[in-house]
Amino acid sequence: MGLFVGQNIITLQQVPSTNEYLKDKLSNSTPLAEGTVIMAVHQFAGRGQKGTSWHSEPGKNLTFSLLLTPTFLNPKHQFSLTVAISLAIAQWLESLLHTAIKVKWPNDIYIGDKKIGGILIENILKGKVWKSAVVGIGINVNQVDFPETFQEHSIAIKQILHKDSNIGELLPDLCKYIEREYFELKNGGFEGQLAMYKQYLYRLGEVHPFLIDGVSVAGVLCGVTAAGRLMIDFNGHVVDFDIKEVAFSVKPN
């Protein structure tokens, strides 16, 4: 089967958010093929999980949104798409950088303790059918100066390879990895993907402080459920949490 993810790429010089742009197109019934990519040279109001912002210098990073139509999946299984996309990005980065990549639950991409990328998936449901998914992806590529708040905890491809990369060449390669994992999901491979996703989890098996109801509690991250809930072991008692119920705490010095 020929490549369909990224076969149609629409490049915008400047846009507040590629996700918002794509959602607007869909709400106006603009016909767009599955796999269409909206690529921004300058995205100046990108968003992450929980309303966080994504800062990107013009022309220096991969900032794009991808249209998928996972109608083959039950809307109850939305986390399965997060798993597939996270795996694709992690494996693509590993092949490019030859260094260990981690996924900070649920969908930030890390090298060591520094963030190199993030994913924001916004799903559009129609009744009991998963109509479409707008998959927003941001990867730090050639940007090495970040806002003060992010500088200490951010890293870019350039800092690993010690050279600039061509954004236009990176995108098609990443699209191949996304398509491969998407077809794997479509062909019933979620169980294997979830097992692999667990192995990529940031802080897996480590004692780490977590913020629960504003209180910092030490626990061992031991996995994630099929529904996407984070599993933490508190002295032999395993509890699973939704994204709104728990956060990684800053490790004390």
Backbone torsions as a table, in degrees:
resi	resn	phi	psi	omega
1	MET	NA	135.3	-178.4
2	GLY	-72.8	155.7	179.8
3	LEU	-62.0	128.1	176.3
4	PHE	-115.6	-24.6	177.2
5	VAL	-74.6	117.5	179.5
6	GLY	85.6	6.6	177.7
7	GLN	-67.4	-34.7	176.6
8	ASN	-112.2	108.0	-179.2
9	ILE	-114.9	122.8	176.5
10	ILE	-106.3	114.5	-178.0
11	THR	-98.9	126.2	178.6
12	LEU	-111.0	134.2	-179.9
13	GLN	-67.1	-39.2	-177.2
14	GLN	-151.5	131.8	179.8
15	VAL	-156.1	142.3	178.1
16	PRO	-59.7	-48.5	-177.4
17	SER	-151.4	125.8	179.1
18	THR	-65.9	-32.9	176.9
19	ASN	-62.2	-46.3	-179.1
20	GLU	-63.9	-40.6	179.8
21	TYR	-60.8	-46.3	-178.9
22	LEU	-67.4	-41.1	178.5
23	LYS	-64.1	-37.8	177.0
24	ASP	-62.3	-42.8	178.8
25	LYS	-60.3	-43.6	-178.5
26	LEU	-67.6	-40.0	-179.4
27	SER	-68.4	-24.5	176.7
28	ASN	-90.8	13.5	178.8
29	SER	58.6	30.1	174.5
30	THR	-69.8	123.5	-179.2
31	PRO	-70.9	118.1	179.1
32	LEU	-129.6	135.7	-179.8
33	ALA	-74.7	147.6	173.7
34	GLU	-59.1	138.1	-178.1
35	GLY	96.4	-5.7	178.1
36	THR	-61.3	136.1	178.6
37	VAL	-114.7	130.0	172.0
38	ILE	-103.6	111.4	-174.7
39	MET	-107.2	132.0	179.1
40	ALA	-109.2	130.7	170.5
41	VAL	-71.4	-43.6	177.3
42	HIS	-132.0	107.6	173.5
43	GLN	-103.9	113.8	-171.5
44	PHE	-105.0	1.5	176.2
45	ALA	-143.6	46.7	179.4
46	GLY	-66.8	152.9	-177.8
47	ARG	-125.1	153.6	175.6
48	GLY	-120.8	-164.8	178.2
49	GLN	-64.0	150.0	175.9
50	LYS	56.9	30.9	175.8
51	GLY	75.3	11.9	178.0
52	THR	-70.8	160.1	-178.5
53	SER	-101.0	158.0	179.3
54	TRP	-120.1	119.2	-176.2
55	HIS	-100.0	128.5	-177.1
56	SER	-143.4	128.3	175.7
57	GLU	-73.8	141.4	-178.0
58	PRO	-54.6	130.1	173.1
59	GLY	74.0	4.9	-173.7
60	LYS	-106.4	-12.1	-175.2
61	ASN	-133.4	165.9	171.9
62	LEU	-85.0	111.9	177.1
63	THR	-132.7	108.2	-176.5
64	PHE	-152.5	164.2	174.2
65	SER	-126.1	145.0	-174.8
66	LEU	-123.1	135.5	177.4
67	LEU	-95.5	122.8	173.9
68	LEU	-124.8	153.3	178.0
69	THR	-125.7	77.9	-175.7
70	PRO	-80.5	55.8	-178.3
71	THR	-65.8	-14.2	179.0
72	PHE	-76.4	-8.8	-178.2
73	LEU	-105.9	145.9	172.7
74	ASN	-72.2	136.0	178.9
75	PRO	-55.1	-20.3	178.0
76	LYS	-69.0	-16.1	-175.5
77	HIS	-106.1	39.3	-177.3
78	GLN	-63.2	-29.4	-178.6
79	PHE	-64.9	-25.4	-177.8
80	SER	-62.0	-32.8	178.2
81	LEU	-72.1	-38.8	175.2
82	THR	-56.9	-43.2	179.8
83	VAL	-62.1	-47.6	-177.5
84	ALA	-62.6	-44.8	-178.3
85	ILE	-68.7	-42.0	179.1
86	SER	-60.4	-44.4	179.2
87	LEU	-61.8	-44.3	-178.6
88	ALA	-58.6	-46.0	-178.1
89	ILE	-67.5	-43.7	-178.9
90	ALA	-61.7	-44.2	-178.1
91	GLN	-70.4	-37.9	176.8
92	TRP	-61.9	-45.8	179.8
93	LEU	-64.6	-39.3	178.3
94	GLU	-61.8	-41.0	-179.4
95	SER	-68.8	-30.9	-178.0
96	LEU	-81.5	-40.8	-170.1
97	LEU	-104.9	-15.0	-178.8
98	HIS	53.1	44.3	176.6
99	THR	-141.8	160.0	-176.9
100	ALA	-69.4	133.8	178.4
101	ILE	-115.3	142.6	177.3
102	LYS	-126.3	153.3	175.0
103	VAL	-108.5	115.7	175.7
104	LYS	-84.6	113.3	-175.0
105	TRP	-48.4	136.0	-0.5
106	PRO	-90.4	-23.2	-172.2
107	ASN	-157.9	39.0	167.9
108	ASP	-100.2	144.4	-177.5
109	ILE	-106.7	128.1	-172.2
110	TYR	-124.1	149.3	164.8
111	ILE	-121.0	117.7	-173.1
112	GLY	61.6	-127.9	178.0
113	ASP	-103.9	21.9	-176.9
114	LYS	-121.0	140.7	-177.4
115	LYS	-85.2	129.5	176.9
116	ILE	-110.9	-16.9	-179.1
117	GLY	-165.2	171.4	179.8
118	GLY	-154.3	161.4	-177.8
119	ILE	-131.1	139.5	172.0
120	LEU	-133.9	109.4	179.9
121	ILE	-102.7	124.9	177.8
122	GLU	-116.5	118.6	-174.0
123	ASN	-98.9	140.6	178.7
124	ILE	-113.4	114.9	-176.7
125	LEU	-107.4	147.2	175.3
126	LYS	-128.6	101.1	-174.8
127	GLY	62.7	-122.8	-178.9
128	LYS	-98.0	13.3	-178.3
129	VAL	-113.2	135.4	175.2
130	TRP	-82.4	100.3	-171.4
131	LYS	-74.5	-51.2	179.7
132	SER	-157.2	164.1	177.8
133	ALA	-131.9	130.0	175.0
134	VAL	-101.3	111.0	-173.6
135	VAL	-103.5	104.6	178.5
136	GLY	-90.4	130.7	-178.0
137	ILE	-132.0	133.3	175.0
138	GLY	-129.0	127.1	178.4
139	ILE	-128.0	127.7	175.7
140	ASN	-71.5	119.9	-176.9
141	VAL	-112.6	-71.5	-176.4
142	ASN	-108.2	0.3	179.9
143	GLN	-84.1	125.8	179.0
144	VAL	-117.9	-13.2	175.1
145	ASP	-104.5	121.5	-178.1
146	PHE	-119.0	159.5	174.9
147	PRO	-53.0	148.1	-173.7
148	GLU	-48.8	-40.8	-178.5
149	THR	-62.5	-28.6	-174.9
150	PHE	-104.4	-15.9	-170.3
151	GLN	-52.1	-46.7	-174.7
152	GLU	-69.0	-25.4	-173.2
153	HIS	-114.0	18.8	-179.7
154	SER	-120.9	151.0	177.7
155	ILE	-147.0	156.2	-178.5
156	ALA	-129.7	161.4	177.4
157	ILE	-54.6	-39.4	-178.5
158	LYS	-58.6	-35.4	-177.9
159	GLN	-72.8	-18.6	176.5
160	ILE	-90.9	-44.7	-176.4
161	LEU	-86.5	-15.1	-179.2
162	HIS	59.5	35.0	174.8
163	LYS	-162.4	160.0	176.3
164	ASP	-72.3	150.1	175.4
165	SER	-115.3	152.8	178.1
166	ASN	-85.5	112.8	-177.1
167	ILE	-56.9	-42.6	-177.6
168	GLY	-63.4	-25.7	178.0
169	GLU	-86.6	-29.4	-179.0
170	LEU	-71.1	-39.4	-173.7
171	LEU	-58.0	-51.3	-178.9
172	PRO	-61.0	-35.0	179.5
173	ASP	-65.4	-44.8	178.1
174	LEU	-63.5	-39.4	179.1
175	CYS	-58.2	-35.8	178.8
176	LYS	-63.1	-42.7	179.3
177	TYR	-66.0	-40.3	179.2
178	ILE	-63.3	-45.1	-179.2
179	GLU	-61.8	-41.1	-179.2
180	ARG	-60.7	-46.8	-178.6
181	GLU	-70.9	-32.7	178.8
182	TYR	-65.4	-43.2	177.4
183	PHE	-67.5	-35.5	176.7
184	GLU	-61.0	-42.7	177.5
185	LEU	-64.2	-44.7	-179.4
186	LYS	-61.8	-32.4	-178.2
187	ASN	-89.7	16.5	173.8
188	GLY	85.4	21.8	-175.9
189	GLY	-92.7	19.2	-173.9
190	PHE	-61.2	-39.6	-177.2
191	GLU	-58.0	-45.3	178.1
192	GLY	-67.1	-37.8	178.8
193	GLN	-65.7	-40.4	179.3
194	LEU	-63.9	-40.8	178.7
195	ALA	-62.0	-40.4	179.8
196	MET	-70.8	-39.3	177.8
197	TYR	-57.8	-42.6	179.6
198	LYS	-59.2	-38.6	-179.6
199	GLN	-67.8	-24.5	179.1
200	TYR	-85.3	-7.1	-172.2
201	LEU	-61.6	129.7	175.6
202	TYR	-64.7	129.9	178.4
203	ARG	73.3	14.0	179.5
204	LEU	-57.3	128.3	176.9
205	GLY	77.2	4.3	-178.5
206	GLU	-103.7	146.8	171.1
207	VAL	-74.3	127.9	-175.7
208	HIS	-149.7	144.9	176.1
209	PRO	-77.2	135.1	177.3
210	PHE	-121.4	143.6	177.4
211	LEU	-90.7	116.8	178.6
212	ILE	-127.1	117.4	-175.5
213	ASP	52.6	38.6	176.2
214	GLY	80.6	-1.3	-179.0
215	VAL	-108.0	136.1	178.9
216	SER	-85.8	120.3	-178.3
217	VAL	-128.0	132.0	-180.0
218	ALA	-81.6	135.0	178.2
219	GLY	-155.7	172.6	178.9
220	VAL	-109.2	119.8	176.7
221	LEU	-68.9	119.3	-173.6
222	CYS	-120.5	1.6	177.0
223	GLY	156.0	-164.7	-180.0
224	VAL	-148.5	143.6	179.9
225	THR	-81.5	168.0	179.2
226	ALA	-63.0	-23.2	179.2
227	ALA	-87.5	-2.4	176.3
228	GLY	93.0	15.7	178.7
229	ARG	-88.6	135.8	-177.3
230	LEU	-77.4	131.4	-179.1
231	MET	-101.3	124.9	-180.0
232	ILE	-126.5	133.8	-179.5
233	ASP	-97.8	117.0	175.9
234	PHE	-107.8	94.5	179.6
235	ASN	51.2	48.7	176.8
236	GLY	90.6	-7.2	178.6
237	HIS	-106.9	110.2	-176.3
238	VAL	-91.7	126.4	178.5
239	VAL	-123.3	140.7	176.1
240	ASP	-109.9	146.2	-172.4
241	PHE	-128.8	147.9	171.4
242	ASP	-83.4	163.9	-177.9
243	ILE	-58.6	-28.9	-178.1
244	LYS	-82.8	-9.0	-172.2
245	GLU	-101.5	-13.1	-174.9
246	VAL	-148.7	152.8	176.2
247	ALA	-145.9	153.2	173.1
248	PHE	-69.3	131.5	176.1
249	SER	-89.9	150.4	176.6
250	VAL	-68.5	128.4	-177.3
251	LYS	-67.8	130.2	178.7
252	PRO	-65.2	145.5	178.6
253	ASN	-75.0	NA	NA
